[in-house]
Amino acid sequence: MKTDTITYLNDAIDIVVKSLQFNYKNIENKGIQKFVPHMSGRVGCGKSQGVQQARNVLADWMVEQKKIKNASEYILNYLDAPQMDYTDVNGWFVPSQDGQTMNRLRPPHCPTDGYGIIFIDEFTQASQSVQSVLAQLILERRLGEHKLGDGWMIVVASNRIKDRASTSVMPTQVRDRLKPWLNVDNTWESIANHFMDKGINQKIVSWVKYTKDQFTSEQAFDRDANSNPTPRSIEVAGSVLDMELDEHLLRPMLCGTIGNEASTSLLAFIKYYDRLPDLKEIVKAPLQAPMVEQGQLAFVLTCELVKVVKHKREAFDSCVQYIERMYKEHNSAELVALFIKDCLSNDGTLKTHAKTRELFGSNSPFAHLLN
């Protein structure tokens, strides 16, 4: 049985960016075939958001290249393929002025001027007639007599057939044209970092870090279930927590968002937040503040101290002292690793902080954490 090479979403975004940058650098060379990246992955793994992130990076790059003056000029032209019919894609035919012939109008997704990405989403969920028309856009960069402008690049995304997401087999000639073909998935680290960057509820971020790939891996996806803990659903679960519902409403709401098993795990995890010590007391007197018990509570507290440092850099010294105490009392080296890596991820300048050098110097058992 053949297995597909998996490209993690962050890497896939970088590949899309590099591919389209190459296209732009060779825009005048008609002899070089342009890249048309395709991201294929399980439902809710972040493909569409990934293309949006790629667009943002490219927009800034195009400003640097002096192709455009403002990043907002770089457009993401979104085509929701399953929602379109043959005429929408191909262009409407209208009578000529003399009424003797029919003229095809230029579709909005086949512009001539400007710069941007034509993003064809859910390609394999479109009807065969729509796929056939889009194939011409992908293969020949035109729709009938209307040619796509050189400043526009094409990116395609689709779900996998094995996930039973109403997908159909992609025409062979289109598959051969879509290069690079990226089989996309996530790591729990990339999901947690993405949520942290977006400001998703901290309890969700901590839960993902604690359960790791127990719920975020493909093995946790039940194709027969109505709700699954996909990255997209877990992000929505953060909004559910933000609603601050009573538990008799929170439980069914979460269950209907990320599924029964994941919601049970999340609800059990967030109960530890009610047992957290006063964070202000830890910052004020890290050597005297009560020490938490080992296990989930210590993990939750570590995540919360990372959050404290993110919003108040001067609290880093106190938080390190408390984390050092936690290590000595519980031998919890993994929590030291979690704390320092997340703090450095949020603020790389902390690597040169005096307390960091003291705790993670060359003779320290944690020195390797900064490599």
TORROVO-496184 format. One line per 8 residues: number of its first residue (from 0); for each residue x, y, z of C-alpha. Coordinates in nm, 3 decimals. Layout:
// TORROVO-496184
NUM	X:Y:Z; ...;
This chain:
// TORROVO-496184
0	0.000:0.000:0.000; 0.139:0.340:-0.100; 0.162:0.607:0.168; 0.168:0.978:0.091; 0.449:1.198:0.214; 0.304:1.438:0.469; 0.390:1.808:0.457; 0.309:1.996:0.777;
8	0.093:2.302:0.725; 0.358:2.559:0.820; 0.599:2.404:0.569; 0.323:2.388:0.306; 0.262:2.761:0.346; 0.634:2.828:0.298; 0.640:2.609:-0.014; 0.342:2.793:-0.163;
16	0.514:3.126:-0.097; 0.846:3.013:-0.247; 0.671:2.863:-0.551; 0.478:3.179:-0.631; 0.782:3.398:-0.569; 0.965:3.188:-0.829; 0.676:3.242:-1.069; 0.694:3.618:-1.024;
24	1.072:3.627:-1.065; 1.030:3.445:-1.396; 0.716:3.625:-1.505; 0.870:3.736:-1.837; 1.008:3.392:-1.921; 0.725:3.228:-2.111; 0.930:2.912:-2.156; 0.921:2.825:-1.785;
32	0.609:2.645:-1.667; 0.455:2.819:-1.368; 0.398:2.639:-1.040; 0.037:2.574:-0.942; 0.053:2.453:-0.579; -0.218:2.219:-0.453; -0.289:2.146:-0.089; -0.476:1.825:-0.015;
40	-0.564:1.731:0.341; -0.821:1.613:0.588; -1.124:1.819:0.674; -1.052:2.120:0.894; -0.672:2.098:0.887; -0.632:2.464:0.793; -0.572:2.458:0.417; -0.782:2.766:0.341;
48	-0.632:2.965:0.628; -0.290:2.854:0.507; -0.350:3.009:0.166; -0.461:3.332:0.336; -0.135:3.333:0.536; 0.063:3.274:0.216; -0.118:3.567:0.055; -0.022:3.793:0.348;
56	0.347:3.701:0.319; 0.343:3.747:-0.058; 0.167:4.083:-0.028; 0.449:4.217:0.190; 0.708:4.069:-0.047; 0.541:4.231:-0.350; 0.563:4.568:-0.172; 0.935:4.507:-0.113;
64	0.974:4.420:-0.482; 0.801:4.750:-0.568; 0.535:4.568:-0.770; 0.263:4.727:-0.559; 0.256:5.023:-0.322; 0.035:4.876:-0.053; -0.015:4.516:0.065; -0.391:4.554:0.026;
72	-0.340:4.570:-0.352; -0.241:4.203:-0.355; -0.577:4.029:-0.385; -0.695:3.683:-0.284; -0.966:3.599:-0.538; -1.158:3.316:-0.372; -1.348:3.058:-0.578; -1.572:2.825:-0.377;
80	-1.582:2.562:-0.652; -1.876:2.350:-0.521; -2.099:2.659:-0.508; -2.044:2.749:-0.872; -2.211:2.616:-1.184; -2.074:2.586:-1.536; -2.188:2.933:-1.646; -2.052:3.103:-1.333;
88	-1.707:2.962:-1.403; -1.702:2.980:-1.782; -1.846:3.331:-1.816; -2.193:3.441:-1.915; -2.284:3.470:-2.283; -2.470:3.785:-2.387; -2.597:3.894:-2.728; -2.372:4.117:-2.936;
96	-2.487:4.468:-3.028; -2.617:4.350:-3.366; -2.791:4.054:-3.202; -2.632:3.812:-3.449; -2.375:3.651:-3.220; -2.309:3.581:-2.855; -2.017:3.728:-2.662; -1.869:3.569:-2.354;
104	-1.824:3.809:-2.060; -1.493:3.796:-1.876; -1.543:3.612:-1.544; -1.425:3.801:-1.234; -1.185:3.515:-1.152; -0.994:3.570:-1.477; -0.865:3.927:-1.436; -0.604:4.085:-1.659;
112	-0.467:4.367:-1.442; -0.316:4.375:-1.096; -0.159:4.108:-0.880; -0.298:3.833:-0.663; -0.391:3.469:-0.614; -0.680:3.286:-0.776; -0.763:3.042:-0.497; -0.975:2.749:-0.615;
120	-1.103:2.588:-0.295; -1.272:2.248:-0.260; -1.188:2.163:-0.621; -1.281:1.796:-0.594; -1.624:1.879:-0.450; -1.720:2.068:-0.765; -1.926:1.904:-1.040; -1.742:1.741:-1.329;
128	-1.853:2.019:-1.566; -1.712:2.287:-1.334; -1.389:2.090:-1.289; -1.353:2.070:-1.668; -1.378:2.447:-1.706; -1.143:2.515:-1.417; -0.901:2.267:-1.574; -0.859:2.508:-1.866;
136	-0.781:2.792:-1.625; -0.525:2.575:-1.447; -0.369:2.418:-1.758; -0.378:2.711:-2.001; -0.431:3.017:-1.778; -0.736:3.118:-1.977; -1.112:3.071:-1.999; -1.210:3.060:-2.364;
144	-1.073:3.374:-2.527; -1.009:3.544:-2.192; -0.649:3.509:-2.071; -0.545:3.536:-1.708; -0.314:3.830:-1.638; 0.053:3.754:-1.570; 0.030:3.905:-1.223; -0.215:3.639:-1.109;
152	-0.110:3.299:-0.971; -0.328:2.996:-0.907; -0.346:2.788:-0.589; -0.580:2.490:-0.545; -0.703:2.309:-0.232; -0.917:2.001:-0.184; -1.023:1.741:0.069; -0.923:1.377:0.038;
160	-1.152:1.117:-0.115; -1.096:0.876:0.176; -1.251:1.126:0.419; -1.584:1.100:0.239; -1.616:1.479:0.209; -1.835:1.463:-0.105; -1.523:1.457:-0.318; -1.476:1.308:-0.664;
168	-1.167:1.191:-0.848; -0.970:1.477:-0.999; -0.910:1.456:-1.377; -0.568:1.306:-1.452; -0.449:1.598:-1.665; -0.525:1.840:-1.383; -0.346:1.628:-1.126; -0.041:1.625:-1.351;
176	-0.048:2.005:-1.376; -0.084:2.074:-1.003; 0.272:2.098:-0.881; 0.380:2.087:-0.611; 0.110:1.852:-0.478; 0.121:1.885:-0.100; -0.045:1.632:0.131; -0.102:1.863:0.426;
184	-0.141:1.791:0.795; -0.052:1.953:1.129; 0.157:1.878:1.434; 0.010:1.949:1.774; 0.293:2.201:1.826; 0.199:2.395:1.512; -0.168:2.391:1.611; -0.091:2.522:1.960;
192	0.143:2.792:1.827; -0.116:2.898:1.568; -0.384:2.925:1.836; -0.149:3.124:2.060; -0.069:3.367:1.777; -0.440:3.416:1.708; -0.521:3.476:2.073; -0.744:3.169:2.107;
200	-0.860:3.095:2.463; -0.553:2.998:2.669; -0.728:2.693:2.810; -0.753:2.551:2.458; -0.384:2.620:2.391; -0.283:2.450:2.717; -0.511:2.152:2.653; -0.363:2.094:2.306;
208	-0.013:2.106:2.453; -0.106:1.865:2.733; -0.290:1.606:2.521; -0.045:1.651:2.229; -0.158:1.439:1.935; -0.418:1.239:2.128; -0.697:1.442:1.969; -0.525:1.642:1.695;
216	-0.386:1.349:1.493; -0.560:1.191:1.197; -0.627:0.879:1.405; -0.864:1.083:1.623; -1.083:1.168:1.323; -1.404:0.964:1.307; -1.549:0.984:0.956; -1.889:0.872:1.084;
224	-1.912:1.134:1.358; -2.089:1.468:1.322; -1.827:1.648:1.531; -1.452:1.590:1.539; -1.156:1.762:1.710; -1.013:1.904:1.387; -0.795:2.216:1.422; -1.084:2.423:1.290;
232	-1.330:2.272:1.542; -1.088:2.308:1.831; -1.050:2.676:1.745; -1.430:2.710:1.758; -1.423:2.535:2.098; -1.214:2.829:2.218; -1.500:3.060:2.128; -1.738:2.828:2.317;
240	-1.524:2.869:2.630; -1.523:3.246:2.578; -1.904:3.239:2.608; -1.866:3.143:2.978; -2.170:2.913:2.972; -2.304:2.721:3.269; -2.179:2.363:3.268; -2.517:2.214:3.175;
248	-2.493:2.416:2.851; -2.114:2.404:2.809; -2.092:2.025:2.793; -2.338:1.969:2.504; -2.200:2.275:2.325; -1.845:2.138:2.336; -1.962:1.786:2.254; -2.137:1.921:1.946;
256	-1.819:2.105:1.846; -1.528:1.864:1.903; -1.701:1.535:1.982; -1.774:1.346:2.303; -1.432:1.205:2.390; -1.241:1.527:2.324; -1.496:1.741:2.509; -1.483:1.511:2.813;
264	-1.105:1.544:2.818; -1.119:1.922:2.779; -1.378:1.968:3.054; -1.173:1.757:3.295; -0.862:1.956:3.206; -1.011:2.303:3.256; -1.133:2.211:3.606; -0.771:2.248:3.713;
272	-0.793:2.620:3.639; -1.019:2.656:3.943; -0.734:2.524:4.161; -0.461:2.755:4.036; -0.277:2.963:4.297; -0.277:3.340:4.277; -0.046:3.426:3.985; 0.016:3.774:4.123;
280	0.144:3.617:4.445; 0.387:3.400:4.245; 0.519:3.704:4.059; 0.549:3.904:4.383; 0.710:3.630:4.598; 0.816:3.331:4.386; 1.017:3.169:4.663; 0.738:3.193:4.920;
288	0.428:3.130:4.704; 0.255:2.793:4.763; 0.387:2.511:4.546; 0.133:2.322:4.334; 0.106:1.946:4.323; 0.267:1.748:4.045; 0.061:1.652:3.737; -0.201:1.837:3.536;
296	-0.220:2.129:3.779; 0.154:2.192:3.749; 0.122:2.175:3.369; -0.168:2.423:3.364; 0.022:2.661:3.593; 0.330:2.647:3.370; 0.118:2.745:3.068; -0.035:3.030:3.266;
304	0.309:3.158:3.372; 0.410:3.165:3.006; 0.105:3.382:2.943; 0.203:3.611:3.233; 0.551:3.663:3.085; 0.406:3.727:2.739; 0.201:4.018:2.873; 0.450:4.134:3.137;
312	0.812:4.075:3.038; 0.946:4.198:3.370; 0.773:3.902:3.541; 1.014:3.660:3.370; 1.266:3.663:3.654; 1.005:3.572:3.918; 0.843:3.305:3.701; 1.180:3.139:3.634;
320	1.246:3.125:4.008; 0.912:2.953:4.066; 0.968:2.711:3.776; 1.310:2.629:3.922; 1.145:2.550:4.256; 0.893:2.330:4.078; 1.174:2.135:3.914; 1.356:2.081:4.244;
328	1.041:1.963:4.422; 0.886:1.755:4.144; 1.184:1.678:3.916; 0.971:1.819:3.634; 1.228:1.887:3.364; 0.960:1.869:3.092; 0.783:2.167:3.247; 1.107:2.366:3.248;
336	1.138:2.282:2.878; 0.779:2.384:2.810; 0.816:2.713:2.996; 1.143:2.830:2.843; 1.063:2.721:2.486; 0.724:2.893:2.490; 0.867:3.209:2.646; 1.141:3.225:2.384;
344	0.888:3.157:2.111; 0.692:3.462:2.228; 0.999:3.680:2.287; 1.335:3.569:2.149; 1.520:3.846:2.335; 1.464:3.656:2.661; 1.743:3.421:2.551; 1.994:3.683:2.663;
352	1.810:3.764:2.988; 2.036:3.733:3.295; 1.806:3.479:3.457; 1.803:3.266:3.143; 2.182:3.265:3.132; 2.196:3.174:3.499; 1.949:2.888:3.482; 2.044:2.759:3.138;
360	2.419:2.817:3.137; 2.669:2.571:2.993; 2.693:2.371:3.318; 2.317:2.352:3.362; 2.121:2.031:3.293; 1.889:2.250:3.083; 2.154:2.398:2.855; 2.037:2.187:2.560;
368	1.693:2.348:2.575; 1.829:2.664:2.416; 1.991:2.488:2.119;
